[in-house]
Amino acid sequence: CPQVCPQVCPLDPAVIPCHMRGMNRAVTPEESLASALSPLAAEAARRRTFAIISHPDAGKTTLTEKLLLFGGAINLAGQVKAKRDRRATRSDWMSIERERGISVVTSVMTFEFGGKVFNLLDTPGHEDFSEDTYRTLTAVDSAVMVIDAAKGIEARTRKLFEVCRLRDIPIITFINKMDRESRDPFELLDEIEKTLALDTAPVTWPIGRGRDFVGTYDLETGGVRLIEGDGAKTGPARPIPFDRLAALNPAIDAPALAEEIGLVREACGKFDLTAFREGHLTPVYFGSALRNFGVGDLLEGLGAFAPPPRAQVSDARRVEAVEPHMTAFVFKIQANMDPNHRDRIAFARICSGRLQRGMKAKLVRTGKPMPLATPHFFFAKDRSLAEEAYAGDVVGIPNHGTLRIGDTLTEGETLNFVGVPNFAPEILRRVRLTDAMKAKKLKQALQEMAEEGVVQVFRPLDGSPALIGVVGLLQLDVLKVRLGEEYGLPVDFDVCEFELARWITSADGAALAAFTDANRSGVAEDLDGDLVFLARNDFYLNYTRERSPGIVFTDVKDVQAQRAA
């Protein structure tokens, strides 16, 4: 703010540093109630950890790039489908992502803007990678829902929203591509309210649509931001009379615009912070990510409205972010981010306390201490050492198979954070290796891919070859490419006799053992050693379920709950 810092430009890199610098500087005077908080609580209050969700092609990855650009984390935003003379996106760093122009893994990016530390998780939009997206949503405190202005709510958007609602994750809506032919804004708001049962409160309002889109009107201040000239700016919008706006484009009628703005203020809901953080209301921003427009307003809204780190539920108690002792859980594993070093990174969300480089943490699953010698902050595949991290931060922990998805780290307390899911696969295949001499290497590669969550591996109890399970066919393409590029294993996939997989449990150990013995050719173990029933079709699954009282068949496994049991 010029009144507070008259000597410094608001976008001076000394004030808004690059994503890795000054991560843990003293809290600024402008941050509310900062002086009343302990240093630990003040640092936690600065964190904003959020995911971006959308239907494929709504502009999610482009918005990610522009948020990083506005946050000062990058100097030039990339484009999703990069030609020779264009820069590629930071978040889509794998070769298959850049080749196909889609996101297939969740990227973690940390940057600082306006006195807040943002941890941005860019999720895959394609439904074939839904499991990765669902796990990522367990690690965030809020989400940005990107909607295509021409298409409105789409199937994938609806499904991801329901996952957010189950976890009470507050959502900020960004209606993208307003510079293209689009639907009426009132119609879009009405669809959000009716389809998602979510109240809307527009923060900005579009002036014109498609070719006639000239900017947005701030409903709180009455300021205007123009797409030509103001798009790359942040800070207060400037007041411009409606007749001057009409002069910019002959299609804009000043009296009609004034009437529309009046109608919006009268008819649309007012923003309420409590209702937003409880998940009942979404603030709505309009813009065009490709043209850098509306992104600055969205980023400022995230800093102002999105909640700081929330309490996390464990099997023992609720863990508050301001507690002094460090706790964290692993929600993602990524192998071979640096193929030259065959590294393996576990991404952990800090839930409370402070993580310090060199400290020892208890891995609750094994009960053994684990040194945290080189934790990292990440920016897609780039990284820097994290000397310390606070509640809300996402850090990468290099390890060699010690950590798994769903693991909990503490400073000694025995508890497990709940809610990290595994879903039953919809497609089962056997892997056919063209070179039989590499069978041992394939077994190791599949183990690592399963630990990462790329596929699920089921090893039948009768000793027959392992099966892999995926949610969608695109996952098989990713597995094939990665096995070839990262392990030198050319493979193909064969259809197997099984179509369905369900985890089986029972309160009666003897009944479970008897069922396993009777169906040995159709029972396998997953990565954690839990039993899985393999069925040839729906009829056979239902037939077996009816004839097996006391055996519970489920298509979702809570990783921590299952291990605790």
C-alpha positions as CSV (number, residue, x, y, z in Angstrom):
1,C,0.0,0.0,0.0
2,P,1.6,3.4,-1.0
3,Q,0.3,4.9,2.3
4,V,2.2,2.4,4.3
5,C,5.3,2.0,2.0
6,P,5.5,5.2,0.0
7,Q,9.0,4.4,-1.2
8,V,8.2,1.1,-2.7
9,C,6.3,0.1,-5.8
10,P,3.6,-2.6,-5.0
11,L,5.1,-5.0,-7.5
12,D,8.8,-4.4,-6.5
13,P,10.5,-7.8,-6.2
14,A,11.9,-6.7,-2.9
15,V,8.4,-6.6,-1.5
16,I,6.9,-9.5,-3.5
17,P,9.9,-11.9,-3.7
18,C,10.3,-14.9,-6.0
19,H,8.5,-18.0,-4.9
20,M,11.4,-19.4,-2.9
21,R,12.7,-16.3,-1.2
22,G,11.7,-14.8,2.1
23,M,9.2,-17.6,2.8
24,N,9.3,-17.1,6.6
25,R,9.9,-13.4,7.0
26,A,8.3,-11.6,9.9
27,V,4.6,-11.0,9.4
28,T,3.8,-7.5,8.1
29,P,1.9,-4.8,10.1
30,E,-1.0,-4.9,7.5
31,E,-2.0,-8.5,8.4
32,S,-5.0,-8.5,10.7
33,L,-4.4,-9.3,14.3
34,A,-0.8,-10.3,13.6
35,S,0.5,-8.5,16.6
36,A,-1.8,-10.5,18.9
37,L,-0.6,-13.9,17.5
38,S,2.4,-16.0,18.6
39,P,5.2,-16.3,16.0
40,L,4.0,-19.8,15.2
41,A,0.3,-18.8,14.8
42,A,1.3,-15.7,12.8
43,E,3.2,-17.8,10.3
44,A,0.3,-20.3,10.0
45,A,-2.1,-17.4,9.5
46,R,-0.1,-16.3,6.4
47,R,-0.6,-19.6,4.6
48,R,-3.2,-20.2,1.9
49,T,-3.2,-23.8,0.5
50,F,-5.5,-24.3,-2.4
51,A,-6.2,-26.5,-5.4
52,I,-7.6,-25.6,-8.8
53,I,-10.4,-27.8,-10.1
54,S,-12.3,-27.8,-13.4
55,H,-13.5,-29.9,-16.3
56,P,-10.8,-30.5,-18.9
57,D,-10.2,-27.5,-21.3
58,A,-11.9,-25.0,-19.0
59,G,-8.5,-23.2,-18.7
60,K,-7.2,-24.6,-15.4
61,T,-3.5,-24.9,-16.2
62,T,-3.5,-21.6,-18.0
63,L,-5.0,-20.0,-14.9
64,T,-2.3,-21.7,-12.8
65,E,0.4,-20.1,-15.0
66,K,-1.1,-16.7,-14.7
67,L,-1.5,-16.9,-11.0
68,L,2.2,-17.7,-10.8
69,L,2.9,-14.7,-13.1
70,F,0.9,-12.3,-11.0
71,G,2.5,-13.7,-7.8
72,G,5.9,-12.8,-9.1
73,A,7.0,-16.5,-9.2
74,I,7.7,-16.5,-12.9
75,N,8.6,-13.8,-15.4
76,L,6.8,-15.3,-18.5
77,A,3.8,-17.5,-18.4
78,G,3.9,-20.6,-20.5
79,Q,1.2,-22.0,-22.8
80,V,-0.5,-25.4,-22.5
81,K,0.3,-26.6,-26.0
82,A,3.7,-25.2,-26.7
83,K,5.0,-24.6,-30.2
84,R,8.7,-24.2,-30.9
85,D,8.8,-20.5,-30.1
86,R,6.6,-20.6,-27.1
87,R,7.4,-21.3,-23.5
88,A,5.9,-24.5,-22.0
89,T,3.9,-24.4,-18.8
90,R,5.7,-24.9,-15.4
91,S,3.0,-27.2,-13.9
92,D,2.9,-29.6,-16.8
93,W,6.5,-30.8,-16.7
94,M,6.3,-34.5,-17.8
95,S,6.9,-35.3,-21.5
96,I,3.5,-36.9,-21.9
97,E,1.8,-33.8,-20.4
98,R,3.6,-31.4,-22.8
99,E,3.0,-33.7,-25.8
100,R,-0.8,-34.0,-25.2
101,G,-1.4,-30.7,-23.6
102,I,-3.0,-32.2,-20.5
103,S,-2.1,-32.5,-16.8
104,V,-1.6,-36.1,-15.6
105,V,-0.1,-35.5,-12.2
106,T,-0.6,-33.0,-9.4
107,S,2.0,-30.3,-9.4
108,V,2.9,-28.4,-6.2
109,M,4.0,-24.8,-6.4
110,T,4.9,-22.4,-3.6
111,F,5.1,-18.6,-4.0
112,E,4.6,-15.5,-2.0
113,F,2.3,-12.5,-2.8
114,G,1.0,-9.6,-0.7
115,G,2.4,-10.9,2.6
116,K,0.8,-14.3,2.2
117,V,2.5,-17.6,1.3
118,F,0.5,-19.5,-1.3
119,N,0.7,-23.3,-1.8
120,L,-0.9,-24.0,-5.2
121,L,-1.8,-27.6,-6.2
122,D,-2.6,-27.9,-9.8
123,T,-4.7,-31.1,-10.2
124,P,-5.3,-33.3,-13.3
125,G,-8.5,-32.3,-15.0
126,H,-9.1,-35.6,-16.8
127,E,-11.4,-38.1,-15.1
128,D,-8.9,-40.9,-15.6
129,F,-6.7,-39.3,-13.0
130,S,-9.5,-38.7,-10.5
131,E,-7.8,-40.7,-7.7
132,D,-4.8,-38.3,-7.7
133,T,-7.1,-35.3,-7.6
134,Y,-9.2,-36.7,-4.7
135,R,-6.1,-37.4,-2.6
136,T,-4.8,-33.9,-3.4
137,L,-8.1,-32.3,-2.1
138,T,-7.4,-33.9,1.3
139,A,-4.4,-31.6,1.6
140,V,-6.0,-28.2,0.8
141,D,-8.0,-25.6,2.7
142,S,-9.8,-24.1,-0.2
143,A,-10.3,-24.5,-4.0
144,V,-10.7,-22.4,-7.1
145,M,-13.4,-23.8,-9.4
146,V,-12.8,-22.7,-13.0
147,I,-15.8,-22.6,-15.3
148,D,-15.9,-22.1,-19.1
149,A,-18.1,-19.1,-19.7
150,A,-19.5,-20.8,-22.8
151,K,-20.2,-24.3,-21.3
152,G,-21.1,-23.6,-17.7
153,I,-21.1,-26.5,-15.2
154,E,-19.8,-29.7,-16.8
155,A,-19.8,-33.3,-15.5
156,R,-16.3,-33.3,-14.1
157,T,-16.8,-30.0,-12.4
158,R,-19.9,-31.3,-10.7
159,K,-18.1,-34.5,-9.5
160,L,-15.1,-32.6,-8.1
161,F,-17.4,-30.1,-6.4
162,E,-19.1,-32.9,-4.6
163,V,-15.8,-34.1,-3.2
164,C,-15.0,-30.6,-2.0
165,R,-18.5,-30.4,-0.4
166,L,-17.9,-33.7,1.5
167,R,-14.7,-32.2,3.0
168,D,-16.4,-28.7,3.6
169,I,-13.8,-27.1,1.4
170,P,-14.7,-23.4,0.6
171,I,-14.7,-22.6,-3.1
172,I,-13.9,-19.5,-5.1
173,T,-15.3,-19.5,-8.6
174,F,-13.5,-18.0,-11.6
175,I,-15.7,-17.9,-14.8
176,N,-13.1,-18.0,-17.6
177,K,-13.0,-17.1,-21.3
178,M,-15.2,-14.1,-21.1
179,D,-13.4,-12.7,-24.2
180,R,-15.0,-15.5,-26.3
181,E,-18.6,-16.2,-27.1
182,S,-20.2,-16.9,-23.7
183,R,-23.5,-17.5,-22.0
184,D,-25.4,-14.8,-20.1
185,P,-23.7,-14.1,-16.6
186,F,-27.1,-14.3,-14.8
187,E,-27.7,-17.7,-16.5
188,L,-24.3,-19.0,-15.3
189,L,-24.9,-17.8,-11.7
190,D,-28.3,-19.4,-11.8
191,E,-26.8,-22.7,-13.0
192,I,-24.2,-22.7,-10.2
193,E,-26.9,-22.2,-7.6
194,K,-29.3,-24.8,-9.0
195,T,-26.9,-27.5,-10.1
196,L,-24.5,-27.3,-7.1
197,A,-26.9,-25.9,-4.5
198,L,-24.4,-23.2,-3.7
199,D,-25.2,-19.6,-3.2
200,T,-23.3,-17.1,-5.4
201,A,-22.0,-13.6,-4.6
202,P,-20.3,-11.9,-7.6
203,V,-17.3,-9.8,-6.7
204,T,-16.8,-8.5,-10.2
205,W,-19.2,-8.2,-13.1
206,P,-18.3,-8.4,-16.8
207,I,-18.8,-5.4,-19.0
208,G,-19.7,-6.8,-22.4
209,R,-19.1,-10.4,-23.6
210,G,-17.2,-12.1,-26.4
211,R,-15.7,-9.6,-28.8
212,D,-17.4,-6.8,-26.9
213,F,-15.8,-7.7,-23.5
214,V,-14.0,-4.6,-22.4
215,G,-13.4,-5.3,-18.7
216,T,-15.0,-5.9,-15.3
217,Y,-16.8,-3.8,-12.7
218,D,-16.0,-4.1,-9.0
219,L,-19.3,-4.4,-7.2
220,E,-17.8,-3.4,-3.9
221,T,-15.9,-0.3,-4.8
222,G,-17.5,0.7,-8.1
223,G,-14.1,0.7,-9.8
224,V,-13.5,-0.6,-13.4
225,R,-10.7,-2.7,-14.7
226,L,-10.2,-2.6,-18.5
227,I,-8.9,-5.6,-20.5
228,E,-6.8,-3.3,-22.5
229,G,-4.3,-1.6,-20.2
230,D,-5.4,-2.8,-16.8
231,G,-5.3,-6.6,-17.3
232,A,-1.8,-7.1,-15.8
233,K,-2.4,-4.8,-12.8
234,T,-3.4,-5.5,-9.2
235,G,-4.7,-3.2,-6.6
236,P,-7.8,-1.0,-6.6
237,A,-9.8,-0.6,-9.9
238,R,-10.3,2.9,-11.1
239,P,-13.7,4.7,-11.4
240,I,-14.8,5.2,-15.0
241,P,-18.2,6.7,-15.9
242,F,-20.5,4.4,-17.9
243,D,-20.7,6.8,-20.8
244,R,-16.9,6.7,-21.1
245,L,-17.1,2.9,-21.1
246,A,-19.7,3.0,-23.9
247,A,-17.4,5.2,-25.9
248,L,-14.8,2.4,-25.9
249,N,-17.2,0.0,-27.7
250,P,-20.3,0.9,-29.7
251,A,-22.0,-2.3,-28.6
252,I,-22.1,-1.1,-25.0
253,D,-25.2,0.9,-24.0
254,A,-24.4,3.1,-21.0
255,P,-28.0,3.2,-19.6
256,A,-28.5,-0.5,-20.1
257,L,-25.1,-1.2,-18.4
258,A,-26.1,1.0,-15.4
259,E,-29.4,-0.8,-15.2
260,E,-27.7,-4.2,-15.3
261,I,-25.2,-3.2,-12.5
262,G,-28.1,-2.0,-10.4
263,L,-30.0,-5.3,-10.9
264,V,-26.9,-7.3,-9.9
265,R,-26.5,-5.3,-6.7
266,E,-30.2,-5.7,-5.9
267,A,-30.8,-9.3,-7.0
268,C,-27.5,-11.1,-6.4
269,G,-26.3,-12.3,-2.9
270,K,-23.9,-10.2,-0.9
271,F,-20.6,-11.8,0.1
272,D,-20.5,-13.3,3.6
273,L,-17.2,-14.6,4.9
274,T,-18.7,-17.0,7.4
275,A,-21.0,-18.6,4.8
276,F,-18.1,-18.9,2.3
277,R,-15.8,-20.6,4.8
278,E,-18.6,-23.0,5.8
279,G,-19.0,-24.0,2.1
280,H,-22.4,-22.5,1.6
281,L,-21.5,-19.5,-0.7
282,T,-18.9,-18.9,-3.4
283,P,-17.6,-15.5,-4.5
284,V,-17.5,-15.2,-8.3
285,Y,-14.9,-13.5,-10.5
286,F,-15.1,-13.1,-14.2
287,G,-12.1,-12.8,-16.6
288,S,-9.9,-14.4,-19.2
289,A,-6.8,-16.3,-18.0
290,L,-5.3,-16.4,-21.4
291,R,-5.3,-12.6,-21.6
292,N,-4.1,-12.1,-18.0
293,F,-7.5,-10.5,-17.1
294,G,-9.2,-11.0,-13.8
295,V,-6.4,-13.1,-12.4
296,G,-5.0,-10.3,-10.2
297,D,-8.4,-9.8,-8.6
298,L,-8.8,-13.6,-8.0
299,L,-5.3,-13.8,-6.4
300,E,-6.2,-10.8,-4.1
301,G,-9.5,-12.5,-3.3
302,L,-7.7,-15.7,-2.3
303,G,-5.4,-13.8,0.0
304,A,-8.4,-11.9,1.6
305,F,-11.1,-14.6,1.8
306,A,-9.5,-18.1,1.7
307,P,-9.0,-19.6,5.1
308,P,-5.7,-20.1,6.8
309,P,-4.8,-23.8,7.7
310,R,-7.7,-25.6,9.1
311,A,-7.8,-28.2,11.9
312,Q,-7.3,-31.8,10.6
313,V,-9.1,-34.9,11.8
314,S,-7.1,-37.8,13.1
315,D,-8.2,-41.2,14.5
316,A,-7.3,-39.9,18.0
317,R,-8.4,-36.2,18.0
318,R,-8.7,-32.9,16.0
319,V,-5.3,-31.4,15.4
320,E,-5.2,-27.6,15.4
321,A,-2.8,-25.7,13.1
322,V,-1.5,-23.5,15.9
323,E,-0.3,-26.5,18.1
324,P,3.4,-26.3,18.9
325,H,4.3,-29.9,17.8
326,M,4.8,-30.8,14.2
327,T,2.4,-33.2,12.5
328,A,2.0,-34.0,8.8
329,F,0.6,-36.5,6.4
330,V,1.7,-37.8,3.0
331,F,-0.8,-37.3,0.2
332,K,1.3,-37.9,-2.9
333,I,4.4,-39.7,-4.0
334,Q,6.3,-38.7,-7.1
335,A,9.2,-40.9,-8.5
336,N,11.8,-39.9,-11.0
337,M,11.2,-36.2,-11.0
338,D,15.0,-36.1,-11.8
339,P,15.6,-39.2,-13.9
340,N,19.4,-38.7,-13.6
341,H,19.1,-39.4,-9.9
342,R,16.2,-41.8,-9.7
343,D,14.8,-39.8,-6.9
344,R,11.5,-40.4,-5.0
345,I,9.7,-37.5,-3.3
346,A,6.9,-37.8,-0.8
347,F,4.7,-34.7,-0.7
348,A,3.5,-34.0,2.9
349,R,1.0,-31.4,4.1
350,I,2.1,-29.8,7.4
351,C,-0.9,-29.9,9.7
352,S,0.5,-28.2,12.9
353,G,3.7,-26.9,14.4
354,R,6.9,-26.2,12.6
355,L,9.0,-28.6,10.5
356,Q,12.8,-27.8,10.7
357,R,15.4,-29.2,8.4
358,G,17.4,-31.9,10.2
359,M,14.7,-32.7,12.8
360,K,13.6,-36.3,13.5
361,A,10.0,-37.3,13.1
362,K,8.1,-40.4,14.1
363,L,6.7,-42.4,11.2
364,V,3.5,-43.6,12.9
365,R,2.9,-46.6,10.6
366,T,6.2,-48.2,11.6
367,G,6.8,-46.5,15.0
368,K,10.4,-45.7,13.9
369,P,12.1,-42.3,13.8
370,M,12.8,-40.7,10.5
371,P,15.3,-37.9,9.9
372,L,14.1,-35.0,7.8
373,A,17.5,-34.1,6.4
374,T,16.6,-32.4,3.1
375,P,12.9,-31.3,3.0
376,H,12.2,-29.2,-0.1
377,F,9.8,-26.5,-1.3
378,F,8.7,-27.3,-4.8
379,F,7.8,-25.3,-7.9
380,A,6.6,-28.0,-10.3
381,K,9.8,-30.0,-10.8
382,D,12.1,-27.2,-9.5
383,R,13.0,-27.3,-5.8
384,S,14.9,-25.5,-3.0
385,L,15.8,-26.6,0.5
386,A,13.2,-25.8,3.1
387,E,15.0,-24.7,6.3
388,E,11.6,-24.6,8.0
389,A,7.9,-25.0,7.2
390,Y,4.7,-24.2,9.0
391,A,1.1,-25.5,9.1
392,G,-0.4,-25.3,5.6
393,D,2.9,-25.7,3.8
394,V,3.5,-28.6,1.4
395,V,7.0,-30.0,1.5
396,G,8.7,-32.7,-0.5
397,I,10.6,-35.3,1.5
398,P,13.2,-37.4,-0.5
399,N,13.1,-41.0,0.5
400,H,13.8,-44.5,-0.9
401,G,10.5,-46.2,-0.3
402,T,10.2,-45.5,3.4
403,L,7.1,-43.2,3.0
404,R,3.8,-44.2,1.5
405,I,0.6,-42.3,0.6
406,G,-1.4,-41.8,3.8
407,D,1.5,-42.0,6.2
408,T,1.5,-39.7,9.2
409,L,4.6,-38.0,10.7
410,T,4.6,-36.6,14.2
411,E,7.1,-35.5,16.9
412,G,6.3,-38.6,18.9
413,E,2.5,-38.7,19.3
414,T,0.7,-41.7,17.9
415,L,-2.1,-40.6,15.6
416,N,-3.2,-41.1,12.0
417,F,-4.8,-38.5,9.9
418,V,-7.9,-40.0,8.2
419,G,-9.5,-39.4,4.9
420,V,-6.9,-40.3,2.2
421,P,-8.9,-42.6,-0.1
422,N,-8.0,-45.5,-2.5
423,F,-10.7,-46.3,-5.1
424,A,-11.4,-49.6,-6.7
425,P,-10.1,-49.7,-10.3
426,E,-12.5,-49.8,-13.2
427,I,-10.0,-51.5,-15.6
428,L,-7.8,-54.6,-14.8
429,R,-5.0,-55.7,-17.1
430,R,-1.9,-58.0,-17.1
431,V,1.4,-56.5,-18.1
432,R,3.1,-58.2,-21.0
433,L,6.9,-57.7,-21.0
434,T,8.6,-58.1,-24.4
435,D,11.9,-59.0,-22.8
436,A,11.4,-61.8,-20.2
437,M,14.9,-61.2,-18.8
438,K,13.7,-57.9,-17.3
439,A,10.9,-59.5,-15.2
440,K,12.6,-58.6,-11.9
441,K,13.1,-55.0,-13.0
442,L,9.4,-54.9,-14.0
443,K,8.3,-56.1,-10.5
444,Q,10.3,-53.3,-8.9
445,A,9.0,-50.7,-11.3
446,L,5.4,-51.7,-10.7
447,Q,6.0,-51.6,-7.0
448,E,7.3,-48.0,-7.3
449,M,4.5,-47.0,-9.6
450,A,1.9,-48.4,-7.2
451,E,3.5,-46.6,-4.2
452,E,3.3,-43.4,-6.3
453,G,-0.4,-44.0,-7.0
454,V,0.0,-44.2,-10.8
455,V,-1.6,-47.7,-10.8
456,Q,-2.7,-50.3,-8.3
457,V,-1.0,-53.6,-8.2
458,F,-2.8,-56.8,-7.2
459,R,-0.8,-60.0,-6.6
460,P,-3.1,-63.1,-6.7
461,L,-2.7,-65.6,-3.8
462,D,-2.5,-68.5,-6.2
463,G,0.8,-67.3,-7.6
464,S,-0.4,-66.2,-11.0
465,P,1.1,-63.1,-12.6
466,A,0.3,-59.7,-11.0
467,L,-2.6,-57.5,-12.3
468,I,-2.6,-53.8,-12.5
469,G,-5.7,-51.7,-11.9
470,V,-6.5,-48.2,-13.3
471,V,-9.5,-45.8,-13.3
472,G,-9.2,-44.9,-17.0
473,L,-7.5,-46.0,-20.2
474,L,-5.3,-42.9,-20.3
475,Q,-3.6,-44.1,-17.1
476,L,-2.4,-47.1,-19.1
477,D,-0.9,-44.8,-21.7
478,V,0.9,-42.9,-18.9
479,L,2.2,-46.2,-17.4
480,K,3.5,-47.4,-20.7
481,V,5.3,-44.2,-21.4
482,R,6.9,-43.9,-18.0
483,L,8.0,-47.6,-17.9
484,G,9.7,-47.1,-21.2
485,E,11.3,-43.7,-20.5
486,E,12.2,-44.1,-16.8
487,Y,12.9,-47.8,-16.5
488,G,13.7,-48.9,-20.1
489,L,10.9,-51.4,-20.1
490,P,8.9,-51.8,-23.3
491,V,5.5,-53.3,-22.3
492,D,2.0,-54.0,-23.6
493,F,-1.2,-54.8,-21.8
494,D,-3.4,-57.9,-22.1
495,V,-7.0,-58.2,-21.1
496,C,-7.5,-60.5,-18.1
497,E,-10.4,-62.7,-17.0
498,F,-11.3,-60.3,-14.2
499,E,-13.3,-57.0,-14.5
500,L,-13.9,-55.9,-11.0
501,A,-11.9,-55.6,-7.7
502,R,-13.3,-55.1,-4.2
503,W,-11.5,-54.9,-0.9
504,I,-12.8,-57.6,1.6
505,T,-12.9,-57.4,5.4
506,S,-14.7,-59.1,8.2
507,A,-15.1,-58.8,11.9
508,D,-14.7,-62.6,12.0
509,G,-11.2,-63.6,11.2
510,A,-12.1,-67.3,10.7
511,A,-14.8,-66.4,8.3
512,L,-12.4,-64.3,6.2
513,A,-9.8,-67.0,6.2
514,A,-12.4,-69.6,5.1
515,F,-13.7,-67.3,2.3
516,T,-10.1,-66.7,1.1
517,D,-9.3,-70.4,1.0
518,A,-12.6,-71.1,-0.9
519,N,-11.9,-68.4,-3.5
520,R,-8.1,-68.5,-3.7
521,S,-7.9,-68.1,-7.5
522,G,-9.9,-64.9,-7.2
523,V,-8.3,-63.3,-4.1
524,A,-5.2,-61.1,-4.3
525,E,-3.2,-58.8,-2.0
526,D,-2.8,-55.1,-2.7
527,L,0.3,-52.9,-2.0
528,D,-0.5,-52.8,1.7
529,G,-1.2,-56.5,2.0
530,D,-5.0,-56.0,2.3
531,L,-7.2,-58.7,0.7
532,V,-9.0,-57.9,-2.6
533,F,-11.6,-60.0,-4.3
534,L,-11.4,-60.2,-8.1
535,A,-14.7,-60.8,-9.9
536,R,-15.3,-61.7,-13.6
537,N,-18.4,-59.4,-13.8
538,D,-21.2,-57.7,-11.8
539,F,-23.3,-60.9,-11.7
540,Y,-20.5,-63.0,-10.2
541,L,-19.6,-60.2,-7.6
542,N,-23.3,-60.0,-6.4
543,Y,-23.7,-63.8,-6.4
544,T,-20.6,-64.1,-4.3
545,R,-21.6,-61.3,-1.9
546,E,-25.0,-62.9,-1.3
547,R,-23.5,-66.3,-0.5
548,S,-20.8,-64.8,1.9
549,P,-22.5,-63.4,5.0
550,G,-20.1,-61.6,7.3
551,I,-17.8,-60.6,4.5
552,V,-17.8,-56.8,3.6
553,F,-17.1,-55.9,0.0
554,T,-16.1,-52.2,-0.5
555,D,-14.9,-50.1,-3.5
556,V,-13.2,-47.4,-1.4
557,K,-10.5,-47.9,1.1
558,D,-9.5,-45.2,3.6
559,V,-5.7,-45.8,3.7
560,Q,-5.1,-44.8,7.3
561,A,-8.3,-46.4,8.7
562,Q,-7.5,-49.7,7.0
563,R,-3.9,-49.6,8.4
564,A,-5.1,-48.7,11.9
565,A,-7.5,-51.6,11.8
